[in-house]
Amino acid sequence: MFAEFAREDDDSDYAMFAVGPCSSSAVSLRRACSADVIDVLSLTAGEATAGDTFTCNNLCLQTRDYTPLEPDPDAEEHKFYVPGLGLIVEVKPATMERLELVEFTPAP
């Protein structure tokens, strides 16, 4: 199971997601463009916003986002994406600081 993303201005930049660490090619990025690293932690993660307004129902893509250029653990983020909706929760594991989606209006 994977998802593929491409930039509109350059189809040579891409990422393919599968569960596993970046070092084993779980995520393939053209390194010249970015120093950020994304590890896919789960394709079946469970998470929810306060009050269960948005919930994963164990269907979320969970990523670990960091940069080797900034080894500060406060810079690491875990992100949870709901299929068809997008990012609902971002957590900084070092501090447990949370950023949550509070409202979503679908396009007409």
C-alpha positions as CSV (number, residue, x, y, z in Angstrom):
1,M,0.0,0.0,0.0
2,F,1.5,3.4,-0.9
3,A,0.6,6.9,-1.9
4,E,2.4,9.0,-4.5
5,F,2.7,12.7,-4.5
6,A,4.2,15.0,-7.2
7,R,4.9,18.7,-7.4
8,E,2.9,20.5,-10.1
9,D,6.0,22.5,-11.3
10,D,8.4,19.5,-11.6
11,D,7.3,15.9,-12.0
12,S,10.7,14.6,-11.1
13,D,10.1,15.4,-7.4
14,Y,8.1,12.6,-5.8
15,A,7.5,10.6,-2.7
16,M,6.2,7.1,-2.4
17,F,4.9,6.1,1.1
18,A,5.0,2.7,2.6
19,V,5.5,1.6,6.2
20,G,9.1,1.7,7.3
21,P,12.1,3.9,7.9
22,C,13.4,6.4,5.3
23,S,16.7,4.7,5.2
24,S,15.2,1.5,3.7
25,S,13.6,3.5,0.8
26,A,10.2,3.8,2.4
27,V,10.2,7.4,1.3
28,S,12.1,8.4,-1.8
29,L,12.8,12.2,-2.2
30,R,15.1,14.1,-4.5
31,R,17.5,15.1,-1.7
32,A,18.8,18.2,-3.5
33,C,15.5,19.9,-2.9
34,S,15.0,19.3,0.8
35,A,16.7,18.2,3.9
36,D,13.5,17.1,5.6
37,V,13.0,13.4,6.2
38,I,9.6,11.6,6.5
39,D,9.4,8.1,8.0
40,V,6.0,6.4,7.6
41,L,5.2,4.9,11.0
42,S,1.8,3.4,10.2
43,L,-0.9,3.1,7.6
44,T,-3.5,2.1,10.2
45,A,-2.9,4.7,13.0
46,G,-5.6,5.7,15.4
47,E,-5.9,9.3,16.6
48,A,-8.6,11.9,17.1
49,T,-9.0,15.6,17.7
50,A,-10.6,17.0,20.9
51,G,-14.2,15.9,21.2
52,D,-13.6,13.3,18.4
53,T,-14.6,16.0,15.8
54,F,-12.2,14.3,13.4
55,T,-11.0,10.7,14.0
56,C,-8.9,8.2,12.2
57,N,-10.8,5.0,13.0
58,N,-7.5,3.2,12.6
59,L,-7.2,4.3,9.0
60,C,-4.7,7.2,9.3
61,L,-1.3,7.6,7.7
62,Q,1.1,8.4,10.5
63,T,4.4,10.0,9.7
64,R,7.5,11.1,11.7
65,D,8.8,14.4,10.2
66,Y,12.3,15.7,11.1
67,T,15.5,17.1,9.7
68,P,18.9,15.7,10.3
69,L,20.2,19.3,10.1
70,E,18.3,20.1,13.3
71,P,18.9,17.2,15.7
72,D,16.8,19.0,18.4
73,P,14.1,16.5,19.5
74,D,11.7,19.4,19.8
75,A,11.8,19.7,16.0
76,E,10.4,16.2,15.4
77,E,6.7,16.0,14.6
78,H,4.3,13.1,14.3
79,K,1.4,13.8,11.8
80,F,-1.8,11.9,11.3
81,Y,-3.6,12.1,7.9
82,V,-7.2,10.9,7.3
83,P,-7.9,9.5,3.8
84,G,-9.9,11.9,1.8
85,L,-9.6,14.7,4.4
86,G,-5.9,15.3,5.1
87,L,-3.9,16.3,8.2
88,I,-6.0,16.3,11.4
89,V,-3.4,16.1,14.2
90,E,0.3,17.1,14.6
91,V,2.1,16.1,17.8
92,K,5.6,17.0,19.0
93,P,6.6,13.9,20.9
94,A,9.2,15.7,23.1
95,T,6.7,18.1,24.6
96,M,3.3,16.4,23.6
97,E,2.3,19.8,22.1
98,R,-0.6,19.2,19.8
99,L,-1.9,21.1,16.7
100,E,-5.5,19.9,15.8
101,L,-7.8,20.5,12.9
102,V,-10.8,22.4,14.3
103,E,-12.9,22.9,11.2
104,F,-13.2,21.5,7.7
105,T,-15.4,22.8,4.8
106,P,-15.4,20.6,1.7
107,A,-15.1,22.4,-1.7
108,P,-18.3,22.8,-3.5
